Amino acid sequence: MHQNHQYSFIQLDDIIFIEKADRKSVIHTIDKKIEINEALTNLEELLDSRFVVSHRSFIINLQYLTRIEVAGQTYIAHFKNYEETARVSKHKLVELQKCKSL
């Protein structure tokens, strides 16, 4: 990944989730957050089947997903040993439930 004239190599195992923030993407890993100038759709193509688009602004790693909480009209994904959360859209909820039950 290219970041300010540096190249970071990120293990897919270390990625908890990726979120869209303005025109950038923020990769949340076990030990840090990395901001890059890359669209979520481009990143999605680099990921494997562990990763699911949970919302138009989030791609989550199913290996870290521990629960999905209902908060009014919103669904919030919680992750193992990580405080920050990701959003889940209503129409992705069933897909995530199927993925986690396998």
C-alpha positions in Angstrom: 0.0 0.0 0.0 1.3 3.4 -1.0 1.2 6.0 1.8 3.1 9.3 1.6 6.0 7.9 -0.4 6.1 4.9 1.9 5.0 1.4 1.2 3.4 -0.6 4.0 2.8 -4.3 3.7 -0.2 -5.4 5.7 -1.0 -9.0 6.4 -4.7 -9.7 5.7 -4.8 -11.5 9.0 -4.1 -8.2 10.8 -7.0 -6.2 9.2 -10.0 -5.9 11.4 -12.0 -3.7 9.1 -11.6 -0.9 6.5 -13.8 2.2 6.5 -14.3 5.0 4.0 -13.5 8.4 5.5 -14.0 11.3 3.1 -12.0 10.4 0.0 -9.7 8.1 1.8 -9.9 4.6 3.3 -8.8 3.8 6.8 -7.5 0.3 7.4 -8.0 -0.7 11.0 -5.4 -3.3 12.0 -4.6 -5.0 15.3 -2.0 -2.4 16.3 -2.6 0.7 14.1 -4.8 2.6 11.7 -3.5 3.3 8.2 -5.0 6.0 6.0 -4.6 5.6 2.3 -5.9 7.3 -0.9 -7.7 4.3 -2.3 -11.4 3.6 -2.9 -13.0 0.9 -0.9 -14.1 -0.8 -4.1 -10.4 -1.1 -5.2 -9.4 -2.5 -1.9 -12.3 -5.0 -1.9 -10.7 -6.6 -5.0 -7.5 -7.3 -3.1 -9.2 -9.1 -0.2 -10.2 -12.7 0.2 -13.4 -14.5 1.4 -12.8 -13.5 5.0 -13.9 -10.0 4.1 -17.4 -8.9 3.6 -18.8 -5.5 2.6 -21.1 -4.8 5.6 -22.1 -1.3 4.6 -21.3 1.1 1.7 -18.6 2.6 3.9 -17.2 -0.6 5.6 -15.5 -3.9 4.7 -15.2 -6.2 7.7 -13.0 -9.2 8.5 -15.4 -12.0 9.6 -12.6 -13.6 11.7 -12.8 -10.6 14.1 -16.5 -10.1 14.2 -17.9 -11.1 17.6 -21.5 -9.6 17.5 -23.8 -7.2 15.8 -25.8 -4.8 17.9 -29.1 -3.2 17.0 -29.1 0.5 17.7 -32.4 2.0 16.5 -32.3 1.8 12.7 -28.6 1.1 12.7 -26.6 -2.1 13.1 -23.2 -2.0 14.7 -20.5 -4.6 14.3 -18.2 -5.3 17.3 -14.9 -7.0 17.0 -12.6 -9.2 19.1 -10.2 -7.2 21.3 -11.0 -3.9 19.4 -13.0 -1.0 20.7 -14.0 0.7 17.5 -17.0 -0.5 15.6 -18.3 -0.7 12.0 -21.7 -0.2 10.6 -23.8 -2.9 9.1 -26.6 -2.1 6.6 -29.9 -3.8 7.1 -29.8 -5.7 3.8 -26.3 -7.1 4.7 -27.4 -8.4 8.0 -28.7 -11.7 6.7 -25.6 -12.3 4.6 -23.4 -11.8 7.7 -25.5 -14.1 9.8 -25.1 -16.8 7.1 -21.4 -16.3 6.9 -20.9 -16.5 10.6 -23.0 -19.6 11.1 -20.9 -21.7 8.6 
